[in-house]
């Protein structure tokens, strides 16, 4: 079997990490992989390391932030048509059996596979508007109708995400498959303890939040929780890891200054791996309002730290309250502060949560499980009477 993957970017974000995990495991099973990327970037370097042939085709996205003028929609439609032909030609020359679009933000792979009469798999990593502020250029109803029409299977990375898409895509086409996370967890095992010196600990109860600096990731909520902790007399600090929108960082810095938290909040910026920061923490915070999966949640658990996340999105799917982590009500920084204070005052509870979380992660997030589920999907024809398959995260 030979598969052509279509990536929406050449970056190394969450979706691209899942793509690399998938390719690495399929190659080990004798599946030949090829990749189409829109530009050169970090993903290309990783593909070279894996020995995977790739080609650059500058295809446009069919999603965008904010309202797009009609003439730009027309331009995008023309670009999609032209690039569909280029993508189809590349797939034909590579003689691929299956086309695998790694994100809902690109559609050229689906159109090209239809043109060539190939099977098409769509792996959905994002809500769109809810998590990234993205909307379809040609409307959600039409676009998701195309996803349904032009897909043999759709993979969702969480039950929460599947719940959204099964309103527009036949539930029988949707399969829930949780990523293996094996590359990230392997990196966690290989991380040298000396890396912790990057984030020296000063004795306070440290909370760490990791993610792009955007409103959807909820860093503001973590700062406001620290405001409440200060009033409660809890000696805590917050380490914010990640880069993003300069305007949002300015907003966070202004909030920190307005509450005299300069000595308790630090911005670590972009790092190659957030694991040293997590391992320096007493608690890992996840404050995203609509997390489609939550790699940071799993990484925090594996790093041996209690994780606190909101009762929404896929986070509530991964964290079982009081068993492998704690949940708070999103939009309520006081509730988040209360959960942090609870861990601060009950280290034995934190230790129990960590032990349960690590055991669960190590049992579910394995390359063997992921490889088995992906191969089962690739080798099974579409059957209208079959409902979703895949593991469910039972803690």
N, C-alpha and C positions, 0 to 999 in steps of 0.2 A: 504494500500500500504506500502511496505517495500523497502527502498532504501539502497544500499551499495555504499558509497562514497569512492573513491580512491584518497588519497592525495599524492603528490609527496614528501612532507616533513612533519616533525613534528614541524616546526617553526610557527611563528605568523606573517608572512608577509601579503602582500595584498591579494594573492590568498587564503590563509588560513582564513583571515578575512571574505572574501566572503563566504567561505565554512561554517564558523560558523554562519554567518547571515542566510544563506539558511537553515541550519539545525534547527536553533532556530525557524524560521517562519514555516517551514514544520511541526515540532513537535506540534506547536500550532494549526495546522489544522488536527491533528490526524495521520500524516504520521510517520511511524516508521523509524528511521535512524540508520545505522551502518556505521562504518568508518574503513578503512584499512590504516595504516600508516607504513612507512618503518623503523621507529625507535621511541624511546621515546623522548618527548620534550614538549615544551610549549603548543602545540596544544592538547596533551593528557590531560593536566591539565584542559584546557577549556572544553574538551569533558566530563571529569568527572563532572565538575560543571553543565553541561547541562544534565547529566545523560544518556549520549549516549555510548552504548557499542562500543568498538573498539578492534582491534587486530593488532599486529605488524608482518608484513611480509616484509622481507628485499628485496623487488623487486628493480631491477636496473632501471635507467632512460634510455630512448632511444635517449637522446640528450646530447651533451657535448660541452665544449669550446675547440676550436682548433682542429687540425687534429688528429684523433685517429688511431693508427696502426691497421692493419688488424686483428692481433691476439686478440686485445682487443675487436674489433667489434664481432668477433666470440664468445669470452667469454661472451660478453653482450647478444648475441643472445641465447646462451645456458642458461644463467641466466634468460632471459625473458621466455623461454619455461618452465623451471622448476618452476618458480614462478607463471606462468599462471596457472599451475595445482594446486598449493597451494591456489592461490586466488580463483579459481573456486570452490575448495572444501569448502572454507570458505563461499563463497556466497551461495553455495548449502546448507550447514549446517544452515546458517542464514535464508534460504528460502526467499531470496530477489527477488522482482519482476523486479527491475530496477538497473542497474549499472551506476554510475555517476562518470566519471573521471574528477577531478577538475582542470586539467591542460593538455596541449598538450605534456608535457615532460614525461608522463608515458603512457604506452600502455597495460600493463597487464590486466587492467580492461576491455578494449575493446576485447582482445583475449578471456578472461574468459567468458564474456557475450555471445560471439559468440559460444563458446564451449557449453554453457548451454542453448542457445536459448533464452536469455533474451534481453530485450531492453537495448540499451546503449546510454547514453548522454555524450557528450564531452563538457566541459565548457572551452573555450579558453581565457586565460588571457594575453597571451604574443605573440609578434611577433616572438621571437626566436633570430635570428641573430641581428636584428636591435636594440633591447632593452637590451638583456642580453648576446649577443655574442654567442648564442647557435646554433648548427647545428645538424641535424639528423644524427645518426650513419650510417644509411642505405640509406642516400640520401633523399632530400626533396620530389622529385617526387614520389618515392615509398612510403615514410612514409605518406605523405598527401593523397595518393591514399588509403592507409589502413584506415586513419581517415574517409575518405568519405565512404568507403565500409563497415566499421564496426560501423557506427553511425546511430542511428535513428534520432537524432537531434544534432546539434552543436550550442552551445550558445556562442556568441561573446559579450564582455563587452563594445564594442563601434562600431560605424559605420565605423570608420577608420580601425579597426582590421578586421571587416567583409570584407571590400574591398580587403584586402590581401588574405584572405582564400577562398573567392568565386572564385578565379582563379583556385583553385585545388579541392574545395569541391562544390558539387551541391548547388547553391544559395537557392534552395527550402528546403535544410536541415538546413540552417543557420537562427538563430533567434537572434536578438539583444535585450539583456535585460541588462539594467544598474543596477548595484548593489544597494541595498537599502541604504547602509551606515548607517543603524540605530544604529548599535553598536557604531560606531565611533562618531556619532552625539549625542547619548545618553551620551557617556563619556564626550563630550564637554559641555553638560548641567550640568553634575555632577562635572566638574573640579572646585576645590576650588580656589577662587581668590588669596589666600595666596600662591598658587603655583607660582605666577608670580615673587615672590621674588627670585626664582632660577635664573631668568634672569633680573637683575636690569637694568633699563633704565637710560642712562646718558644724555638724551636730544637730541642726534643726531637722524636724520631720519633713522630708523632701517629697514633694509631688512632682511628677514629670508628665508633661503632655507633649505628644509627638504628632506632627502633621503639618501640611501646608498652612500658611497663615491666611486663612480665609474665614469668612463669617460662618460658613457651614461646619467648620471643624470645632467651633465653640471655645476658642481660647479665652474669649472675653468672659465666659461663664466661669472658667477656672480662676481667673483673676478676681472676680467678684466673690467667689467662694473663699478666697484668701482674705478678703476684706472682712467677711464674717468670722473667720478663724482668728483674726487679729483681735476682734472685739471679744471673742470668747477666751482670749488669753492662751491660745494654742500656738506654740512656737513652731510655725511651719514656714516653708518656702516653696517657691514654684519655679521649675526650670522649663522653659518653653523651647522646644526643639523644632526647627523647620524654618523655611523661608516662604514668602508668598507675596501678597499684595502690599506694596509700601504704604498705601493709605490705611490698610487695616492694622499694620504694625504701628503706625503713628497713633491710631486710635487706642491700641493697647497700651502704648507707652504713656499716653496722656492719662489713661485710667489709672495706671500704676502711680504716676506722679501725683494725681489728684487725691490719692488715698495714702500717700507717703509710704509706698511699698518698695521703693527703689532698692533697699537692702535685702528684700525678700523675694524679688522676682528677677530672674536672669533670662536673657535671650541667647540661646546657644547657636542660633542660625542653622544653616544647612550642614549636615554631617553625612559622612559616607555610610555609617551605620549608627542607628540610635541605640543599639544594645548597651554600650557602656553607660549611656545616660540612664537607661532603664535600670540597669543593675546598680546604679548609684542611688536609686530612689527607695523610698519607703512605701510609695503607692504610685501606680500608673493610672492616669486619668484619661478617659475617652469621653469627649463631650460633643461628638458629632450628632447633629439632629437627625440625619438620615444616612446611616452607614449601610452600604449595600452588602458589605461583608465585615471587614474589620481586622486587617492584618496586624495592626498595632495591638489589638486586644489579645490575639494569640501570642504575639511576640512578648508582650508583657507577662503573660502567664508563664511562658517557657523560660523567661529570664528570672523567674522565681520571685515575682512581686505581686501583691494583691492588686487587682484591677477594679476600678470603679467606673461604671458606664451608665448611660441613660436608658430608661425603660422604653426604647423605641428603636425602629430599624432592626438590623441584624444583630446589633449589640445585645439586645434582650434575648436573642436566640442563642448566643454564645455564652452569656453569663447567666448562671442559675443562682438566683439570690440566696446568699448565705451558704452556698455550697462551694462554688469556685470563684466567687467574686461578689461585689455589691452593686446594686442598681439604685439610681436616684431618678427623680422626676425632672426630665429635661425642661429647661427654662426656669428652674428653681435653684439658684446658686446656694441658698441657705440649706436646702436639702442635701446638696453635694457637700457642703461644709460639714453638715452633721455626720455624713458617712465617713469623711476624712477624720473627723474627731473620734468617731467610734473606733477606727483602726489605730489611731494614736493612743487611745486609752486601753485598747485590748490587743496587745501584741500576740497573744496566744491564738486569738481568732484569726489574725492576719496570717499566722504560720499555718493554720489549718486550711485556710482558703488556698494558700500557695501550694500546699501539698496535694490537695484535690485537683487543682487546676493543672499542675504539671502532669499528673497521672493521666488526666483526661486528654490533654493535648498530645502527649506521647502515644496514646492508644489510637486516637482518631486521625491526627494529621501525619499520615505516613505516605511515603511514595508508593508503597505496595497497594494501599487502598485506592489512592487516586488513579494509579496506572490501571488497575483492574476495572474501575468504573468508566474511565475514558475509553478503554479498548472495547468494553461491552457495548458502549454507545456506538462506536465506530463500526462495529461488526453487526449491529442489529438494524434491520430495515425498519422504516416507519410503520407502526401499527396503530391505527386510530383508536383501538380499544385499550391501549396500554397507557396507564397514568404514570406520573413521575417515578423515577427510581433514583437511587443514590443514598448515601449515608445521611442520617440525621444526627445532629450533635447532642446526644444524650449524655449529660454530665454524670 
